[in-house]
Amino acid sequence: MSRTEDILKKQRAFFAEGSTLNIGVREAALKKLYRGIKKNERSILKALTEDLGKSNMEAFMCEVGLSLNAITHMLKNIRKYVAPQIKLTPLTNFHANSFVMRKPFGNVLVMSPWNYPFLLTMEPLIDAVAAGNTVILKPSAYAPATSAIIEKLIGECFAEEYVACITGGREENRQLLSLKFDKIFFTGSKTVGKEVLRKAAEHLTPVTLELGGKSPCIVDSSANLKLAARRIVFGKFLNCGQTCVAPDYILCESFIKDELVELIKKEIVRQFGRDALKNPDYGKIINEKHFKRLLGLIDEDKVVKGGNYDEKSMKIAPTVMDNVTRSDAVMQEEIFGPILPILTFERIEDVVKSVEEHDHPLALYIFSKDKDNINLILKRCRFGGGCVNDVVVHLATPNLPFGGFGESGMGNYHGRYGFETFSHACSIMDKKLWIDLPMRYQPYRKINEALIRFFLK
C-alpha cells in the first residue's frame, strides 16, 4: 500500500467516526489554520518570491491576505451555512416540515495550480474543512518552494487523517487520480482538467473544474479611457500576466484604439517604470518551458511596447501588440503571460458574435458608460464572471461565486458557494403522525383521483 493509499484509508476511518460533523471541530481547525498562516507568513512570502518573483506586497494582497480573509468570512458565517434551510411544504404533503441539510461529501481531493499556489490551495481547503470533509491537498510541482511551505503548514495544523499534503509531480497526480474520492476540486489547465474528469468518471466522483480561457476586455468609445488603461494594465500584468482571469486581449472600438494604446503605454511606465525588467516588484515567468512558449507568441512586427526580456531572470517586459487579428499565434491559445494583444470592432453586435463563436471564457470585462452596450454584452455573452469598468477584482469577494462556464470550467466556490460546493444538499421531509390522507393508497377510487387531480393541477 502506497503512502497516498494509507493516508486516504486513515481519512476514511476518521470521517466515519463523525468528528468532522461537529461544528466546533471545524471552527477550531479553521482558527488553527489562521494562526498557522500568520506564524509562517514570512516563509510563505519568501516562497512566493522564489517561485514567481512576487513582491511581499503583491504576495500578501493576492494570496496570503485573501486566504486569511476567507477564513475570517467562514468563521463568521459557518453556523448560518450549516443550519438547515426551511422550505415550504405543498398541500399535497400535509402535514409535514421540509428542510435542506448541508452534508459533507466525505473525503476530498484538492489539486491546485502554480500561478497562485498558496491562495488557490488554501481557499478550497478552507471551504472543504468548513463543510465538514477530510482533505488531501496536491499543490503544483511547478511551485516547489510554495509547495514545501504548504506541506509544512498543513503538518503543523492538522493530523494527516484530517488534512494531508502530497507533493510531487505527474506520478503523484496519477496515483491520486486512480483512487476513489467523494469529491475532486481541480484548478489548472484545460488539458489536465479533461484528464481529471476522465479519471473521476471511472468512480462517478463529482468534480469542480476551475480552468481558464481567453478572457476578453471590451472597451467602447464611451469609456473613461484613462481609468480603463490604468485598471487594464494592473489586471493584465499582475503576477506577470499569469492570472487565470487576467484580460487576455482587448477588443476596442476602432476609432479610439490609437488613444487607448498610448494611454496603456503610459500606464505601463507609470506602474512599472521605464525598464520593468529592473523593477524588483515585477514578477517572473514560472519556468523555462512557459518562458519560451510566451516568446513564441510575440510578433516583433506588431509590438508597440515592450517585447524585451531577460532569459537569466525569466522576465518578459509588459508587452503590447497592435494590429492583431484572430489568426495570429497570440490569439490561438490562452496567453497566461505579460502580452496584451489589441483587436478592434466597429459595432457592439460584432463583439457579441466574436465572443460567442469561440470557447466561453472564464472572465469578461467591459469598460463603458453606455448602459445599452453593457446590458447587451452581459445578457448575450456567456462567461464565468467579470466586471463592468474594472478587471480581476470580482474574484476578491467571498460574496460572489467564482467559477467557469463551458470550456472554462464547471462549478464555483468562495464563501457560501464554496461551502455548498463541498457539501451535498440533502432534502428532508419530516411527516407528522397525527394525520394520514388516504387518497394515495390502493384501492384507487374515483374520489381519490378527483382529489389528486385537484391538488396537482
VEXROLO-178013 format. One record per residue (C-alpha): x, y, z; residue number from 1. Coordinates in Angstrom, 3 decimals. Last residue first. Example, Ala and Ser with C-alpha at 12.3 -4.5 7.8 and 13.67 -1.06 7.14 Angstrom:
BEGIN
{{13.670; -1.060; 7.140}; 2}
{{12.300; -4.500; 7.800}; 1}
//
This chain:
BEGIN
{{-53.325; 20.779; -11.287}; 457}
{{-51.787; 18.532; -8.663}; 456}
{{-54.163; 19.143; -5.729}; 455}
{{-57.425; 18.908; -7.713}; 454}
{{-56.240; 15.992; -9.834}; 453}
{{-55.329; 14.052; -6.714}; 452}
{{-58.725; 14.835; -5.171}; 451}
{{-60.588; 13.673; -8.264}; 450}
{{-58.487; 10.511; -8.454}; 449}
{{-59.279; 9.701; -4.821}; 448}
{{-62.997; 10.333; -5.403}; 447}
{{-62.848; 7.968; -8.370}; 446}
{{-61.400; 5.204; -6.215}; 445}
{{-57.949; 3.611; -6.055}; 444}
{{-57.607; 0.500; -3.882}; 443}
{{-54.939; 1.487; -3.186}; 442}
{{-53.333; 4.326; -1.236}; 441}
{{-52.663; 7.914; -2.270}; 440}
{{-56.137; 9.173; -1.236}; 439}
{{-55.872; 8.022; 2.377}; 438}
{{-54.550; 11.266; 3.973}; 437}
{{-52.668; 10.318; 7.125}; 436}
{{-52.991; 12.663; 10.098}; 435}
{{-51.445; 12.662; 13.575}; 434}
{{-48.146; 11.158; 12.513}; 433}
{{-46.348; 14.167; 11.057}; 432}
{{-44.010; 13.903; 8.087}; 431}
{{-40.470; 15.322; 8.360}; 430}
{{-39.409; 15.875; 4.763}; 429}
{{-35.657; 16.031; 4.242}; 428}
{{-33.666; 17.138; 1.195}; 427}
{{-29.876; 16.691; 1.405}; 426}
{{-27.901; 19.424; -0.349}; 425}
{{-24.458; 17.808; -0.525}; 424}
{{-21.383; 19.683; 0.652}; 423}
{{-18.068; 20.826; -0.810}; 422}
{{-19.549; 23.114; -3.462}; 421}
{{-22.075; 24.418; -0.910}; 420}
{{-19.325; 25.694; 1.389}; 419}
{{-17.601; 27.211; -1.617}; 418}
{{-20.788; 28.995; -2.669}; 417}
{{-21.287; 30.263; 0.878}; 416}
{{-17.881; 31.957; 0.757}; 415}
{{-15.947; 31.333; -2.448}; 414}
{{-16.715; 28.463; -4.907}; 413}
{{-17.900; 27.535; -8.380}; 412}
{{-18.892; 24.601; -10.585}; 411}
{{-17.708; 23.805; -14.084}; 410}
{{-14.780; 25.160; -16.066}; 409}
{{-13.562; 27.456; -18.811}; 408}
{{-14.856; 25.242; -21.638}; 407}
{{-18.462; 25.727; -20.557}; 406}
{{-18.642; 28.313; -17.800}; 405}
{{-16.057; 28.992; -15.135}; 404}
{{-16.134; 29.704; -11.437}; 403}
{{-16.239; 32.290; -8.685}; 402}
{{-19.424; 32.804; -6.713}; 401}
{{-19.802; 36.302; -5.255}; 400}
{{-19.997; 37.127; -1.531}; 399}
{{-16.470; 35.933; -0.729}; 398}
{{-15.071; 38.925; -2.653}; 397}
{{-11.660; 39.006; -4.360}; 396}
{{-12.699; 37.189; -7.539}; 395}
{{-14.598; 40.221; -8.831}; 394}
{{-11.376; 42.246; -8.683}; 393}
{{-9.943; 40.872; -11.954}; 392}
{{-10.859; 43.825; -14.174}; 391}
{{-12.744; 47.101; -13.866}; 390}
{{-15.373; 49.163; -15.662}; 389}
{{-18.016; 46.412; -15.548}; 388}
{{-16.551; 43.245; -14.123}; 387}
{{-16.437; 39.519; -14.746}; 386}
{{-17.852; 36.059; -14.286}; 385}
{{-17.770; 32.631; -15.933}; 384}
{{-18.751; 33.553; -19.481}; 383}
{{-21.726; 33.582; -21.867}; 382}
{{-22.276; 36.718; -23.908}; 381}
{{-25.803; 37.902; -24.734}; 380}
{{-27.061; 39.345; -21.462}; 379}
{{-23.885; 40.935; -20.095}; 378}
{{-22.787; 42.208; -23.516}; 377}
{{-26.166; 43.706; -24.395}; 376}
{{-26.589; 45.214; -20.933}; 375}
{{-23.225; 46.974; -21.117}; 374}
{{-23.871; 48.288; -24.607}; 373}
{{-27.304; 49.605; -23.638}; 372}
{{-25.918; 51.121; -20.447}; 371}
{{-23.305; 53.145; -22.347}; 370}
{{-20.716; 54.284; -19.809}; 369}
{{-18.277; 51.626; -20.972}; 368}
{{-15.369; 49.407; -19.999}; 367}
{{-16.370; 45.770; -20.381}; 366}
{{-14.692; 42.757; -18.849}; 365}
{{-15.210; 39.038; -19.411}; 364}
{{-13.933; 36.137; -17.331}; 363}
{{-13.544; 32.352; -17.547}; 362}
{{-14.085; 32.487; -21.289}; 361}
{{-16.629; 30.514; -23.362}; 360}
{{-14.789; 28.996; -26.303}; 359}
{{-15.221; 30.992; -29.519}; 358}
{{-18.277; 31.891; -31.608}; 357}
{{-19.844; 33.723; -28.677}; 356}
{{-17.066; 36.257; -28.175}; 355}
{{-16.861; 37.340; -31.810}; 354}
{{-20.637; 37.406; -32.291}; 353}
{{-21.163; 39.505; -29.174}; 352}
{{-18.372; 41.846; -30.226}; 351}
{{-19.877; 42.254; -33.688}; 350}
{{-23.111; 43.433; -32.058}; 349}
{{-21.076; 46.240; -30.460}; 348}
{{-20.317; 47.564; -33.942}; 347}
{{-16.961; 48.550; -35.457}; 346}
{{-14.553; 46.287; -33.577}; 345}
{{-10.845; 46.323; -32.777}; 344}
{{-8.072; 43.994; -31.621}; 343}
{{-5.239; 44.763; -29.210}; 342}
{{-2.930; 41.981; -27.979}; 341}
{{-1.552; 42.204; -24.416}; 340}
{{1.469; 40.032; -23.586}; 339}
{{2.562; 39.651; -19.949}; 338}
{{1.740; 35.935; -19.579}; 337}
{{-1.097; 33.444; -19.466}; 336}
{{-1.665; 33.730; -23.228}; 335}
{{-4.668; 31.431; -23.598}; 334}
{{-4.292; 29.924; -27.041}; 333}
{{-4.748; 30.745; -30.732}; 332}
{{-4.864; 34.533; -30.372}; 331}
{{-1.117; 35.015; -29.827}; 330}
{{-0.452; 32.942; -32.935}; 329}
{{-2.233; 35.471; -35.149}; 328}
{{-5.381; 34.363; -37.000}; 327}
{{-7.764; 36.355; -34.790}; 326}
{{-6.043; 39.547; -35.871}; 325}
{{-3.557; 41.837; -34.123}; 324}
{{-2.986; 45.387; -35.337}; 323}
{{-1.251; 46.266; -32.052}; 322}
{{0.827; 44.178; -29.626}; 321}
{{1.535; 45.423; -26.107}; 320}
{{4.259; 43.847; -23.956}; 319}
{{4.911; 44.171; -20.237}; 318}
{{8.570; 43.098; -20.052}; 317}
{{9.389; 39.398; -20.024}; 316}
{{11.331; 38.071; -17.052}; 315}
{{12.999; 34.672; -16.901}; 314}
{{15.816; 36.029; -14.671}; 313}
{{18.514; 34.671; -16.976}; 312}
{{16.421; 34.960; -20.132}; 311}
{{15.862; 38.677; -19.703}; 310}
{{13.140; 40.063; -21.963}; 309}
{{12.224; 42.782; -24.441}; 308}
{{8.837; 42.849; -26.193}; 307}
{{7.874; 46.094; -24.531}; 306}
{{5.502; 48.484; -26.274}; 305}
{{4.294; 48.732; -29.857}; 304}
{{4.940; 45.079; -30.781}; 303}
{{3.319; 44.110; -34.080}; 302}
{{6.448; 43.451; -36.147}; 301}
{{8.049; 41.685; -33.190}; 300}
{{5.309; 39.046; -33.178}; 299}
{{5.363; 37.676; -29.626}; 298}
{{3.698; 34.282; -29.196}; 297}
{{6.956; 32.302; -29.399}; 296}
{{8.374; 34.355; -26.546}; 295}
{{5.459; 33.115; -24.451}; 294}
{{6.239; 29.442; -25.118}; 293}
{{9.906; 30.037; -24.302}; 292}
{{9.064; 31.446; -20.872}; 291}
{{6.454; 28.742; -20.284}; 290}
{{9.044; 25.988; -20.692}; 289}
{{11.744; 27.958; -18.876}; 288}
{{9.735; 28.245; -15.655}; 287}
{{7.279; 30.354; -13.644}; 286}
{{7.674; 33.591; -15.582}; 285}
{{8.907; 36.442; -13.414}; 284}
{{7.389; 39.132; -11.215}; 283}
{{7.676; 42.913; -11.146}; 282}
{{8.300; 44.297; -7.654}; 281}
{{12.084; 44.400; -8.116}; 280}
{{11.664; 46.616; -11.221}; 279}
{{14.735; 46.078; -13.398}; 278}
{{12.838; 44.167; -16.077}; 277}
{{10.146; 46.854; -15.928}; 276}
{{12.501; 49.376; -17.538}; 275}
{{10.779; 52.741; -17.836}; 274}
{{8.923; 52.168; -14.582}; 273}
{{6.371; 49.513; -13.663}; 272}
{{3.185; 51.423; -12.824}; 271}
{{3.759; 54.752; -14.614}; 270}
{{5.694; 53.205; -17.476}; 269}
{{2.927; 50.649; -18.081}; 268}
{{0.355; 53.411; -17.682}; 267}
{{1.972; 55.490; -20.437}; 266}
{{1.832; 52.539; -22.845}; 265}
{{-1.801; 51.908; -21.923}; 264}
{{-2.673; 55.551; -22.564}; 263}
{{-0.995; 55.441; -25.990}; 262}
{{-2.863; 52.264; -26.900}; 261}
{{-6.175; 53.761; -25.796}; 260}
{{-5.692; 56.853; -27.953}; 259}
{{-4.791; 54.777; -31.003}; 258}
{{-7.731; 52.421; -30.467}; 257}
{{-10.442; 55.050; -30.051}; 256}
{{-11.599; 54.917; -33.707}; 255}
{{-11.717; 51.110; -33.794}; 254}
{{-13.902; 50.398; -30.779}; 253}
{{-11.841; 48.191; -28.526}; 252}
{{-11.476; 44.436; -28.127}; 251}
{{-8.569; 43.929; -25.745}; 250}
{{-6.877; 40.575; -25.095}; 249}
{{-6.313; 38.072; -22.299}; 248}
{{-7.761; 40.232; -19.535}; 247}
{{-6.399; 38.387; -16.495}; 246}
{{-8.840; 35.865; -15.024}; 245}
{{-6.437; 32.890; -14.984}; 244}
{{-3.557; 35.057; -13.770}; 243}
{{-0.013; 34.621; -15.029}; 242}
{{0.242; 38.100; -16.557}; 241}
{{3.469; 38.898; -14.727}; 240}
{{1.703; 38.285; -11.402}; 239}
{{-0.385; 41.386; -12.160}; 238}
{{0.380; 42.418; -15.742}; 237}
{{-3.151; 42.207; -17.122}; 236}
{{-5.032; 43.371; -14.037}; 235}
{{-2.949; 46.472; -13.343}; 234}
{{-2.583; 47.408; -17.015}; 233}
{{-6.335; 47.052; -17.509}; 232}
{{-7.076; 49.228; -14.493}; 231}
{{-4.855; 52.077; -15.624}; 230}
{{-5.975; 51.899; -19.239}; 229}
{{-9.642; 51.927; -18.262}; 228}
{{-9.046; 54.916; -15.986}; 227}
{{-7.563; 56.912; -18.869}; 226}
{{-10.121; 55.633; -21.341}; 225}
{{-13.223; 56.602; -19.382}; 224}
{{-15.451; 54.585; -21.669}; 223}
{{-17.995; 55.988; -24.135}; 222}
{{-15.994; 54.867; -27.171}; 221}
{{-16.172; 51.183; -26.250}; 220}
{{-13.632; 48.999; -24.454}; 219}
{{-14.127; 45.230; -24.279}; 218}
{{-11.671; 43.073; -22.326}; 217}
{{-11.862; 39.466; -23.478}; 216}
{{-10.916; 36.422; -21.361}; 215}
{{-9.094; 33.830; -23.460}; 214}
{{-9.544; 30.736; -21.345}; 213}
{{-9.225; 29.341; -17.856}; 212}
{{-9.869; 26.238; -15.740}; 211}
{{-11.592; 25.817; -12.388}; 210}
{{-13.067; 22.322; -12.523}; 209}
{{-15.360; 21.052; -9.772}; 208}
{{-15.791; 17.286; -9.903}; 207}
{{-18.329; 14.750; -8.685}; 206}
{{-16.901; 11.202; -8.497}; 205}
{{-18.631; 8.620; -10.681}; 204}
{{-15.663; 6.313; -9.932}; 203}
{{-14.474; 5.925; -13.529}; 202}
{{-15.829; 9.417; -14.232}; 201}
{{-13.209; 10.886; -11.882}; 200}
{{-10.425; 9.624; -14.157}; 199}
{{-11.963; 11.202; -17.264}; 198}
{{-12.683; 14.476; -15.430}; 197}
{{-9.116; 14.709; -14.152}; 196}
{{-7.826; 14.034; -17.685}; 195}
{{-10.016; 16.812; -19.094}; 194}
{{-8.771; 19.188; -16.401}; 193}
{{-5.173; 18.349; -17.314}; 192}
{{-5.715; 19.663; -20.841}; 191}
{{-7.947; 22.531; -19.737}; 190}
{{-5.236; 23.869; -17.453}; 189}
{{-5.410; 24.307; -13.704}; 188}
{{-7.687; 24.243; -10.672}; 187}
{{-9.158; 20.902; -9.612}; 186}
{{-11.641; 20.031; -6.870}; 185}
{{-12.398; 16.322; -6.562}; 184}
{{-15.227; 14.940; -4.418}; 183}
{{-16.030; 11.611; -2.752}; 182}
{{-12.606; 10.204; -3.606}; 181}
{{-11.783; 6.895; -5.256}; 180}
{{-8.128; 6.395; -6.119}; 179}
{{-6.529; 6.350; -9.587}; 178}
{{-6.488; 10.157; -9.607}; 177}
{{-4.166; 10.205; -6.602}; 176}
{{-1.682; 7.787; -8.133}; 175}
{{-1.573; 9.697; -11.429}; 174}
{{-1.054; 13.025; -9.663}; 173}
{{1.781; 11.502; -7.637}; 172}
{{3.384; 10.231; -10.840}; 171}
{{2.907; 13.595; -12.555}; 170}
{{4.712; 15.645; -9.945}; 169}
{{5.398; 15.662; -6.228}; 168}
{{3.845; 16.866; -3.002}; 167}
{{1.047; 15.226; -1.013}; 166}
{{-0.483; 17.370; 1.738}; 165}
{{-2.739; 15.893; 4.408}; 164}
{{-5.883; 17.076; 6.198}; 163}
{{-7.888; 15.061; 8.753}; 162}
{{-6.099; 11.682; 8.883}; 161}
{{-2.897; 13.650; 8.367}; 160}
{{-3.262; 15.378; 11.728}; 159}
{{-3.639; 19.075; 11.048}; 158}
{{-2.067; 22.465; 11.752}; 157}
{{1.681; 21.824; 11.852}; 156}
{{1.671; 19.277; 9.029}; 155}
{{-0.513; 21.572; 6.932}; 154}
{{1.963; 24.427; 7.371}; 153}
{{4.991; 22.269; 6.488}; 152}
{{3.327; 20.894; 3.352}; 151}
{{2.244; 24.414; 2.377}; 150}
{{5.835; 25.607; 2.916}; 149}
{{7.140; 22.893; 0.599}; 148}
{{4.515; 23.540; -2.073}; 147}
{{5.440; 27.239; -2.006}; 146}
{{9.113; 26.441; -2.633}; 145}
{{8.276; 23.857; -5.290}; 144}
{{5.983; 25.991; -7.485}; 143}
{{5.955; 23.880; -10.679}; 142}
{{5.253; 20.764; -8.582}; 141}
{{1.731; 22.072; -8.073}; 140}
{{-0.088; 21.520; -4.782}; 139}
{{-1.905; 18.227; -4.062}; 138}
{{-4.048; 18.564; -0.956}; 137}
{{-5.855; 15.610; 0.632}; 136}
{{-8.902; 16.702; 2.583}; 135}
{{-11.323; 15.446; 5.231}; 134}
{{-14.742; 16.999; 4.923}; 133}
{{-17.003; 19.002; 7.247}; 132}
{{-18.208; 21.901; 5.078}; 131}
{{-15.829; 24.288; 6.847}; 130}
{{-12.960; 21.916; 6.049}; 129}
{{-13.861; 21.911; 2.341}; 128}
{{-14.315; 25.691; 2.165}; 127}
{{-10.988; 26.368; 3.874}; 126}
{{-9.201; 23.813; 1.675}; 125}
{{-10.762; 25.354; -1.451}; 124}
{{-9.336; 28.731; -0.415}; 123}
{{-5.949; 27.469; 0.813}; 122}
{{-4.668; 25.761; -2.312}; 121}
{{-5.651; 28.509; -4.738}; 120}
{{-4.267; 31.124; -2.360}; 119}
{{-0.869; 29.460; -1.921}; 118}
{{-0.025; 28.432; -5.468}; 117}
{{-1.363; 31.490; -7.251}; 116}
{{0.219; 30.657; -10.631}; 115}
{{1.262; 27.094; -9.761}; 114}
{{-2.063; 25.275; -9.738}; 113}
{{-4.064; 23.353; -7.075}; 112}
{{-5.427; 19.817; -6.798}; 111}
{{-7.904; 19.379; -3.940}; 110}
{{-9.034; 15.804; -3.182}; 109}
{{-11.970; 15.349; -0.797}; 108}
{{-13.022; 12.526; 1.524}; 107}
{{-16.544; 12.947; 2.881}; 106}
{{-19.171; 14.750; 0.801}; 105}
{{-20.168; 16.907; 3.753}; 104}
{{-23.906; 17.305; 4.478}; 103}
{{-25.899; 20.513; 4.012}; 102}
{{-29.418; 19.824; 5.285}; 101}
{{-32.469; 21.047; 3.376}; 100}
{{-35.857; 21.399; 5.083}; 99}
{{-39.497; 20.374; 4.833}; 98}
{{-41.983; 20.111; 7.708}; 97}
{{-45.043; 17.926; 7.218}; 96}
{{-48.860; 17.879; 7.366}; 95}
{{-49.966; 17.991; 4.600}; 94}
{{-47.907; 16.588; 1.761}; 93}
{{-50.251; 17.536; -1.101}; 92}
{{-50.568; 20.984; 0.491}; 91}
{{-47.026; 21.811; -0.605}; 90}
{{-44.291; 22.160; 2.050}; 89}
{{-42.391; 25.440; 2.177}; 88}
{{-38.669; 25.131; 2.842}; 87}
{{-36.555; 25.583; 5.988}; 86}
{{-32.810; 25.692; 5.377}; 85}
{{-30.995; 23.589; 7.967}; 84}
{{-28.134; 25.494; 9.694}; 83}
{{-24.643; 24.715; 8.345}; 82}
{{-24.302; 27.955; 6.365}; 81}
{{-25.510; 30.066; 9.288}; 80}
{{-23.105; 28.288; 11.638}; 79}
{{-20.254; 28.850; 9.174}; 78}
{{-20.820; 32.581; 8.740}; 77}
{{-18.335; 34.486; 10.878}; 76}
{{-15.770; 31.668; 10.853}; 75}
{{-16.116; 31.394; 7.075}; 74}
{{-15.525; 35.088; 6.489}; 73}
{{-12.451; 35.140; 8.728}; 72}
{{-11.055; 32.063; 6.983}; 71}
{{-11.551; 33.647; 3.549}; 70}
{{-9.937; 36.879; 4.775}; 69}
{{-6.846; 34.966; 5.877}; 68}
{{-6.599; 33.384; 2.432}; 67}
{{-7.138; 36.756; 0.724}; 66}
{{-4.317; 38.241; 2.791}; 65}
{{-1.901; 35.420; 1.986}; 64}
{{-2.505; 35.314; -1.767}; 63}
{{-3.248; 38.467; -3.744}; 62}
{{-2.516; 41.271; -1.291}; 61}
{{0.155; 39.359; 0.658}; 60}
{{2.039; 38.170; -2.408}; 59}
{{1.650; 41.530; -4.136}; 58}
{{3.068; 43.469; -1.186}; 57}
{{5.819; 40.936; -0.486}; 56}
{{6.923; 41.159; -4.117}; 55}
{{6.269; 38.160; -6.311}; 54}
{{9.210; 36.683; -8.216}; 53}
{{7.177; 33.597; -9.078}; 52}
{{8.754; 30.638; -7.267}; 51}
{{11.326; 32.363; -5.044}; 50}
{{9.119; 35.366; -4.310}; 49}
{{6.205; 33.077; -3.457}; 48}
{{8.485; 31.096; -1.143}; 47}
{{9.628; 34.255; 0.661}; 46}
{{6.025; 35.347; 1.185}; 45}
{{5.157; 31.944; 2.643}; 44}
{{8.226; 31.965; 4.904}; 43}
{{7.338; 35.422; 6.197}; 42}
{{3.725; 34.417; 6.846}; 41}
{{4.512; 31.208; 8.723}; 40}
{{3.041; 32.289; 12.075}; 39}
{{0.176; 34.163; 10.438}; 38}
{{-0.637; 31.135; 8.258}; 37}
{{-0.516; 28.827; 11.277}; 36}
{{-2.765; 31.109; 13.322}; 35}
{{-5.379; 31.057; 10.554}; 34}
{{-5.025; 27.276; 10.189}; 33}
{{-5.608; 26.862; 13.927}; 32}
{{-8.715; 29.025; 13.707}; 31}
{{-10.004; 26.964; 10.784}; 30}
{{-9.453; 23.702; 12.667}; 29}
{{-11.157; 25.054; 15.798}; 28}
{{-14.166; 26.128; 13.744}; 27}
{{-14.446; 22.694; 12.120}; 26}
{{-14.183; 20.918; 15.484}; 25}
{{-16.809; 23.248; 16.983}; 24}
{{-19.163; 22.492; 14.107}; 23}
{{-19.007; 18.765; 14.881}; 22}
{{-19.546; 16.791; 11.675}; 21}
{{-15.762; 16.490; 11.349}; 20}
{{-15.650; 14.065; 14.275}; 19}
{{-18.135; 11.631; 12.707}; 18}
{{-16.045; 8.490; 13.260}; 17}
{{-16.548; 7.637; 9.573}; 16}
{{-14.531; 10.742; 8.650}; 15}
{{-11.554; 9.420; 10.599}; 14}
{{-11.806; 5.973; 9.008}; 13}
{{-11.982; 7.453; 5.517}; 12}
{{-9.062; 9.739; 6.342}; 11}
{{-6.942; 6.826; 7.529}; 10}
{{-7.620; 4.915; 4.311}; 9}
{{-6.797; 8.047; 2.286}; 8}
{{-3.493; 8.387; 4.132}; 7}
{{-2.589; 4.742; 3.525}; 6}
{{-3.463; 4.989; -0.175}; 5}
{{-1.189; 8.029; -0.529}; 4}
{{1.628; 6.337; 1.389}; 3}
{{1.423; 3.392; -1.012}; 2}
{{0.000; 0.000; 0.000}; 1}
//
